[in-house]
Amino acid sequence: MTPYRWIVFGALLSLMTAGRLQAQREEAFLLLLANGDTVSVERFTRTSSRLDSELLVKMAGARFTMSATLAPDATVERFENAFRQASADPASPPSQTAVIRFPGDSAIAEITTGTNTIVQRLGSRAGAIPFVNPSFALTEQLVRRARAMGGAPATVPAFIVQGGQTIDFTVTWVASDSAVINMGGVPARLAVDAAGGILGGLVPAQGLRIVRTGSLPSGALTGMRPDYSAPPGAPYTATDVTVPTRSGFTLAGTLTMPANAARPVPAVVTISGSGLQDRDSAIPLVRGYGMFRQIADTLSRHGIAVLRMDDRGYGLSGGSAAGATTADFADDIRAGLAWLRARPDIDAQRLGLIGHSEGAIIAPMIAASDTSLRGIILMAGPAWTGRRVVESQNAYALERSPLVALSQRDSLLLASMRIADSAMMRDPWGRFFSTHDPAVTARRVRVPVLILHGETDRQVTVAQANELAAALRQGGNRDVTTRTFPGSNHLFLADPVGFWGDYMRLPSAAVMPEVLGELVEWVTARFLGSAPRGMH
């Protein structure tokens, strides 16, 4: 859910830790806890020349097995990563592997999915440290690299393996056993050992706690497979499906079908926001959140089929997101539409799209050329270029920070945007996102559009809802509806403030019922020709 990847990622890394001395060979566990619940468990071993890690991200249902070849200056020469579903046998063949080398200012990635291997050369920075979110063993390597670089502050580039972009960490040493690390305008205070090792800590604003321990009970690294089945007694079925793409890989998903509706039935495809997500749109830092699961449940109870899919290179889907742009993700959604059109139980003339955040950029891109769609729903969709969105987010983060004086905001905003611009321009996804103008695309959309937006959204400001509607109407679209929701944030959760750094503290992870009510009323009116009862 991030075009905003660096912001959410930065919030995750707001740590405080306490020190210890490094052994010649380290073996330990690092746990990330949220209000007593385990977000992730990582087991790692480290020597002077090698780092090995197994990371189980329980709330995302993902398992990463990683190894890094370390140079004497704490840089990484070679990085290997294998991805599996959390529920898979750790000894089973991985869903995807990547071997990444870092010559000069490039990252050369050899990515294997099944029997298909591709090699990509991506722009990066000399000395970049690979990072898989939320690996604290790799975070520790970033701090160790800063220690080896010396200076105050030290800027360490990090190559984000899940997205292929490079971002900068700035590490300022407060004392020999403490430092402040800043990324994307988010400061974090660390307590470290003599070599820069992280021991545990806290993220006070989000209720996160880092725990380091030498041992854990058997089964601590065992994950459970996500449950995408229909709830008991639901008037619809939920079937696991695979969708072929023109690129040669398949996307894994779930199709919910109304049980008693006359065939063929109308259907919609959901489109996730930026950053890789599963078919439910689950977010590790917001326990229990699954907006697309709620939408599928609501619509399928009212006669609408819903196809929701894991993003390419994530969950059970094949392919790789490395080097992919928003246009490539749009092609994946087109594959979902084509798959639905080929089914005799789906009405090919009554198809639609529901996009959230970046997904609300993708839906108009498809609808601009696919006029057969019955309608599209844009949830928290930007009307601005990605660069302007990121600038707005960084300005808000600086405004909120108690560590930033009013007189410093303008200069720090300029500095943060230099970092963001550099990172986005080196990454194919970032280049597309930063320069794509959703308003230009909106003027070419003629199918009916519903715009939903939370009034406290700080990631994509609510003003953009009206700007997006105006662009649609300027292009001649006569069926544009806008609904905004007081006290609702970017995730459509009840939230009077809307700051992404506080998402984990929200009392409920359920999408607000009035949002679902507006959505189902609009969809059923245009796809079925009738409004549902009891949803007002």
Salt bridges, closest charged atoms under 4 A:
GLU26 OE2 - ARG20 NH2 2.36
GLU26 OE1 - ARG46 NE 3.55
GLU26 OE1 - ARG144 NH2 2.96
GLU26 OE2 - ARG212 NH2 3.03
GLU27 OE2 - ARG25 NE 2.94
ASP37 OD2 - ARG287 NH1 2.76
ASP52 OD2 - ARG50 NE 2.83
GLU54 OE1 - ARG43 NH2 2.72
GLU54 OE2 - ARG63 NH1 2.88
ASP73 OD2 - ARG145 NH1 3.77
GLU80 OE2 - ARG78 NE 3.01
GLU140 OE2 - ARG46 NE 3.11
GLU140 OE2 - ARG144 NE 3.19
GLU140 OE1 - ARG212 NH1 3.23
ASP168 OD1 - ARG125 NH1 2.88
ASP193 OD2 - ARG20 NH1 3.76
ASP240 OD2 - ARG225 NH2 3.91
ASP240 OD1 - ARG279 NH1 3.60
ASP280 OD2 - ARG293 NH1 3.74
ASP280 OD1 - ARG308 NE 2.87
ASP297 OD2 - ARG301 NE 2.99
ASP310 OD2 - ARG279 NH2 2.86
ASP331 OD1 - ARG246 NH2 3.70
ASP331 OD1 - ARG334 NH1 2.81
ASP332 OD2 - ARG312 NE 2.79
ASP345 OD2 - ARG343 NH2 2.90
ASP347 OD2 - ARG350 NE 2.69
ASP370 OD2 - ARG341 NH2 2.91
GLU391 OE1 - ARG387 NH1 3.54
ASP421 OD1 - ARG387 NE 2.88
ASP457 OD2 - HIS453 NE2 3.36
ASP457 OD2 - HIS490 ND1 2.79
ASP479 OD1 - ARG526 NH2 3.18
ASP502 OD2 - ARG400 NH2 3.63
GLU518 OE1 - ARG483 NE 3.25
GLU521 OE1 - HIS536 ND1 3.15
